């Protein structure tokens, strides 16, 4: 019984097998320039998208009221709902029907209600119940004042700042300052790209998406840290007499964690995808679907960035250190001589 | 690590989990569901702008007053909490959103005024006097001039314990009244008590020195008016509505009034007496608050949300399980057992924390758990990938399992520290539902590390030490089960 790997000649293996085996040799670090162009392009596109289209803020940010009615009369259509709302002075509204086992559900969101607990709201409820045949007790109301969004955003920004500071401190202690800088830049990249995608696609921004953004950062950082952990482990043995540069060793470490990164992304996205799928068919459960959507978008970006942004950036920073710069210099002259 | 120790770890771990669930079953614990899952009303309040920096003490005082007011509603287990400047009011079960808003939003400005004229509905000049009783007052009535205000829209119930009757807007009498003579701030204390006959209820008032004097002066003047004249009436105005306008009793002496700094207001029921007492005692809120959010969730919607959350959780877990088995064969199945164990512990702790520490599971909390499934799966993946690396490096199955553990453990600790950090920051800085998300995320991260260091380690180690299992191609520990071409036989 063999207990060691049988090393088959490389030609007998497909790229997929080599990949699953952690023996892939993608030259990620060597193509830093390509990743730099892609990432800078991505960030620029996101900035343009953000400026051109802006973010689509939900009623939690703009203020407004949403009504959820269950067991709505099947014959009612969106036009009738809008007419009924118009009769009580509501000019703008988003009307949405969802059919489920429990019967027909209706969700109406309107930014027109000025006061959270005012009389306008009662008029709208009366209009909706009269039209749909739903009793007052079955109407769920979610009213948000205009200042709530600012409050949430402020707290999210404070949270973000505190988190980033703590992360830099932790990575500096656990690894080193250069890794902290690389991780920080990667995080900023993730923030800009996630927000940019929200602007470009026009996804609605709710408090849940803000929360998700913070979670994504935790996730992306977790991924980055796993990559850095491996790089640190592999480069520990790197001395002045080594035959490989820091970049080459880091690239090898990257290839070793590829399968893990991919598997982790898949196993993280599967439950979030399930959440997204099931949350989409449920009225009033925006917390679930908004959260899942932002996580779905952000985790993808987090995986991408921890591999092709964080690691090449780290190598670039590290090879500016005299000892690794010397190593690279020496190796490149020696290799030239060999050739 | 010796086999015996691995067995000990596994046994101790299983006993601990058994004890956790034994406690839950023995004491009949069940998870405490949040409002979005069981239905209820949730209201968030923030200080109105233009009041400058509001200090902590004032906010705490405000919370206390709101709590007293909510208690008067008789809702079971209301929860009133403060996070930073925001105040959250949670009323579980079937609570009346409008009523709750009214009780909280009441500014409770109390005024005693002299009645100058009672304008009955239908009488001449009724429509012209003051404003229409159907539209609520936008501002507090001027304190230093004559005003015309409507009587309250609800009249005391006709029979004891009955529903209060609602009076249509156009049938509510209006009162023309003089300036404020005694203000709410001059009331020191108020309480409900049985009246002298012992059958009826009344609200007893204690004024401060200034208020007592003003009250005596006013009642002294009123007592000089003839019996039955509206001019003998004393109006109690609360938030711009005339709550009551009792005449001064016959035995009050003209020019002397009700002295001694106290008075009683006759009430029609115990409930009314108590409610008035609360309002008088708590008076106005020390700060002006704005409604930031007000949400009501019906019990059916809550149930649907809970079902959806659970479905998503199980679907996610199942998909992750299938993926792990495809990738790691038998060891993937072991990873599924690890995930199941993770789920059992997280859920058990949430139930126990709900009963002991009052933690409530919300929709956002469920999302946090679902997200953490990814974190838990990652630990299993890191361990298995590490193991494969060690095998490729030429180690035997047993030593590879041990080396892989110590390396994967280091990665797990580092990665989970970051996730935990994110959860803690979120928990302390976020408001509302986000805290539930952060809490379950943080809890799951802790459990993941705990599980990895005990259960996962022991399970993996023991499988690797069992010659039969380690040799089986289906378990996936053998080198050729992952280095050989898929479906082919190694040469």
Interface residues (C-beta under 8 A of the other chain):
Chain A: X1 X2 X3 X4 X5 X6 X8 X12 X13 X14 X17 X20 X21 X22 X23 X60 X68 X70 X100 X102 X115 X116 X117 X119 X122 X137 X138 X139 X140 X141 X142 X143 X144 X145 X147 X148 X151 X152 X155 X156 X158 X159 X162 X163 X166 X167 X170 X174 X207 X208 X211 X214 X215 X217 X218 X219 X221 X222 X225 X226 X229 X230 X233 X256 X257 X259 X260 X263 X264 X266 X267 X268 X269 X270 X271 X272 X273 X274 X275 X277 X278 X279 X281 X282 X283 X284 X285 X287 X288 X291 X292 X295
Chain B: X36 X44 X46 X49 X84 X85 X86 X94 X97 X98 X101 X102 X105 X135 X136 X290 X291 X292 X293 X294 X295 X296 X297 X298 X300 X301 X304 X305 X308 X309 X311 X312 X313 X315 X316 X317 X319 X320 X323 X324 X327 X363 X364 X366 X367 X370 X371 X373 X374 X375 X377 X378 X381 X382 X385 X388 X389 X391 X392 X394 X396 X397 X407 X410 X411 X414 X415 X416 X417 X418 X419 X421 X422 X423 X425 X426 X429 X430 X431 X432 X433 X434 X437 X441 X471 X478 X479 X480 X482 X483 X484 X485 X486 X490 X491
